[in-house]
Amino acid sequence: MTNALTVTGLTCGRQRVQVVRDLNLHVGAGEIVALLGPNGAGKTTTLDTICGVLPKLGGAVELFGKKATSARATSATLAYVPESRALFRELGVEANIRLRCRSKSKTRQVLQRFSRLEELRDRQAGLLSGGEQQLLAVACALAREPEVLLIDEMTMGLAPEVVRQVAALVRDIAHSGVAVLFVEQHIHVALELCDRAYVLSHGDCVLEGTGADLLGRVDELGTLYFSGDPSVLAGDI
């Protein structure tokens, strides 16, 4: 499997305060990889640094073997769905997608892929439900035809049925050859969806393995890395 994304010795933080130390991870083309850990572990900081929103404090990020040195350097290959979803709330669904597309025909193709969004094409993004906004955010990211997709807090605030829809969509995206790296707060949801996972704690990668292997250690994960908070063990797909 070709590595679409390779992170080597990545040290990153915010306002020069180190948050993550010496992180190594990779995502193959068509692979789904989860980044897990408690609040404050450095998951979002890692995604922000990989895509160039934050500068690296050390280490390297490579996309298909080529070093990514800035947000501009990653923009042709990588798309990012942040926790905020980065939508133009006053614009309609179709207008949000069109801003990311290279042509009207591509806009139509994206809408056809998301039947629910096609039904809502004229509705303002700010009036959509949380699940509909997440679908729109992913659609906007895919409109750029990325080879690597990052998703932060993939199912936050979504109803169980919508979680299943988003998970199915991510599987479909990966099946098309896109490498997917996502952050998810619910362990079961993440491990049932991903091929592999990395677990961060206090800025260090403390565990990695396949989703299936880590599902067998889910109680240990909940106790050791999530302070035993039962909410992180909730949910399934």
C-alpha positions in Angstrom: 0.0 0.0 0.0 1.3 3.4 -1.0 1.7 5.9 1.9 -0.4 8.9 1.0 0.5 10.7 4.3 3.6 10.2 6.3 4.3 12.1 9.6 7.8 11.6 11.0 9.0 12.9 14.3 6.3 15.6 14.4 6.5 18.1 17.3 3.8 20.7 17.3 2.0 23.1 19.6 0.2 26.4 19.8 1.9 29.8 20.5 5.2 28.0 20.7 3.9 25.8 23.6 4.7 22.2 22.8 1.6 20.0 22.7 2.7 16.9 20.8 6.1 15.3 20.8 7.9 13.2 18.2 4.8 11.7 16.6 5.1 9.2 13.8 2.2 8.0 11.8 1.2 7.1 8.3 -2.0 6.6 6.3 -2.1 4.6 3.1 -4.1 5.4 0.0 -7.6 4.1 0.6 -7.0 3.5 4.3 -9.0 4.9 7.3 -6.9 5.8 10.3 -8.3 7.2 13.7 -6.5 9.5 16.0 -7.7 9.0 19.6 -7.1 10.5 23.0 -8.6 12.5 25.8 -9.3 16.3 25.6 -6.0 18.1 25.4 -4.0 15.2 24.1 -3.1 17.1 21.0 -5.4 15.6 18.3 -6.7 18.8 16.8 -3.3 20.4 17.1 -1.8 17.5 15.1 -4.4 17.8 12.3 -3.9 21.6 12.2 -0.2 21.1 11.8 -0.4 18.4 9.2 -2.5 20.6 7.0 -0.3 23.7 7.5 -2.7 25.8 9.7 -0.1 25.7 12.4 3.7 25.7 11.9 5.7 22.6 12.8 8.0 22.9 15.8 9.9 19.8 14.5 9.7 16.8 12.3 8.3 16.4 8.8 5.0 15.9 6.9 5.1 14.2 3.5 2.3 13.7 1.0 3.1 10.8 -1.4 6.8 11.1 -0.5 7.0 14.9 -1.0 7.6 17.2 1.9 4.7 19.5 2.7 6.1 22.8 4.0 3.0 25.0 4.1 -0.8 25.1 3.8 -0.3 26.1 0.1 1.9 23.1 -0.4 -0.8 20.7 0.9 -3.8 22.4 -0.7 -3.7 20.5 -4.0 -3.6 17.1 -2.3 -5.1 17.4 1.1 -8.5 18.6 2.3 -9.5 19.3 6.0 -12.9 19.3 7.7 -12.3 21.1 11.0 -14.5 20.8 14.0 -16.0 24.2 13.2 -16.9 22.8 9.7 -15.8 26.1 8.1 -19.1 26.7 6.2 -20.4 30.0 4.9 -23.5 30.0 7.1 -25.4 32.8 5.1 -24.9 31.0 1.8 -26.9 28.1 0.5 -25.8 24.5 0.2 -25.1 24.7 -3.5 -23.2 28.0 -3.2 -21.0 26.6 -0.5 -20.0 23.6 -2.7 -19.6 25.8 -5.8 -17.0 28.0 -4.0 -14.8 24.9 -3.7 -15.4 23.5 -7.2 -13.5 24.1 -10.4 -16.6 24.0 -12.6 -20.4 23.9 -12.6 -20.3 20.3 -13.7 -18.3 19.3 -10.7 -20.8 21.1 -8.4 -23.5 19.0 -10.0 -21.5 15.8 -9.5 -20.9 16.5 -5.8 -24.6 17.3 -5.2 -25.6 14.0 -7.0 -23.3 12.1 -4.6 -25.1 13.6 -1.6 -28.8 13.2 -2.3 -29.8 14.8 1.0 -27.8 17.9 0.1 -29.3 18.0 -3.4 -32.8 18.2 -1.7 -31.5 21.1 0.4 -29.5 22.9 -2.3 -31.0 26.3 -1.7 -31.2 26.2 2.1 -28.7 28.4 4.0 -26.0 26.4 5.6 -26.7 28.0 9.0 -30.2 26.6 9.0 -29.1 23.0 8.5 -29.1 20.4 11.2 -25.8 19.3 12.7 -25.7 16.2 10.6 -26.6 18.1 7.4 -23.8 20.6 8.2 -21.3 17.8 8.6 -22.4 16.2 5.3 -22.0 19.6 3.6 -18.6 20.1 5.2 -17.4 16.7 3.8 -19.0 17.5 0.4 -17.1 20.8 0.3 -13.9 19.0 1.1 -14.5 16.4 -1.6 -15.3 19.1 -4.1 -11.6 19.8 -4.2 -10.9 16.2 -5.2 -8.3 15.5 -2.5 -6.2 12.4 -2.2 -5.9 12.8 1.6 -8.9 13.8 3.8 -8.6 15.0 7.5 -11.7 15.1 9.6 -11.8 16.6 13.1 -14.4 15.4 15.6 -16.2 13.5 12.9 -19.5 12.7 14.8 -19.6 15.4 17.5 -23.2 16.3 18.3 -24.7 13.9 15.7 -27.6 11.6 16.3 -26.9 7.8 16.1 -28.6 7.4 12.7 -26.5 10.3 11.3 -23.3 8.8 12.8 -24.0 5.7 10.8 -24.6 7.7 7.6 -21.3 9.6 8.1 -19.4 6.4 8.8 -20.8 4.8 5.6 -19.8 7.9 3.7 -16.2 7.7 5.0 -16.0 4.1 4.0 -17.2 5.0 0.5 -14.6 7.8 0.3 -11.8 5.5 1.3 -13.0 2.8 -1.1 -12.4 5.4 -3.9 -8.7 5.5 -2.9 -8.7 8.6 -0.6 -6.6 8.3 2.5 -8.7 9.3 5.6 -7.3 10.4 9.0 -10.0 11.4 11.5 -10.4 12.4 15.1 -13.3 10.9 17.0 -14.4 11.1 20.7 -16.3 7.8 20.8 -14.0 4.8 21.0 -16.4 2.2 19.6 -17.4 4.4 16.7 -13.8 5.0 15.8 -12.5 1.5 16.2 -15.3 -0.1 14.3 -14.7 2.3 11.4 -11.0 2.5 11.2 -8.4 0.1 9.8 -5.8 1.4 12.3 -5.6 3.8 15.2 -3.1 5.9 17.1 -3.8 6.9 20.7 -2.4 10.1 22.1 -2.0 10.9 25.8 -0.3 14.0 27.2 1.2 14.7 23.8 2.7 11.3 23.2 1.6 8.4 21.1 1.1 5.7 23.7 -0.6 3.0 21.7 -1.3 2.0 18.1 -2.8 -1.0 16.4 -5.6 -2.2 14.2 -9.2 -1.2 15.0 -10.0 -4.8 15.6 -7.1 -5.3 18.0 -7.8 -2.2 20.0 -11.5 -3.1 20.2 -10.4 -6.0 22.4 -8.8 -3.5 24.7 -11.5 -0.9 24.8 -12.0 -1.0 28.6 -8.3 -0.5 29.1 -8.4 2.4 26.7 -11.3 4.0 28.6 -9.5 3.6 31.9 -6.0 4.5 31.0 -6.5 7.2 28.4 -9.9 8.7 29.1 -10.0 8.8 32.9 -12.7 6.1 32.9 -15.3 8.4 31.4 -18.0 6.0 30.2 -19.3 8.5 27.6 -16.3 7.9 25.4 -17.2 4.2 25.2 -20.7 4.9 24.0 -22.0 4.6 20.5 -21.7 2.1 17.7 -22.1 1.8 14.0 
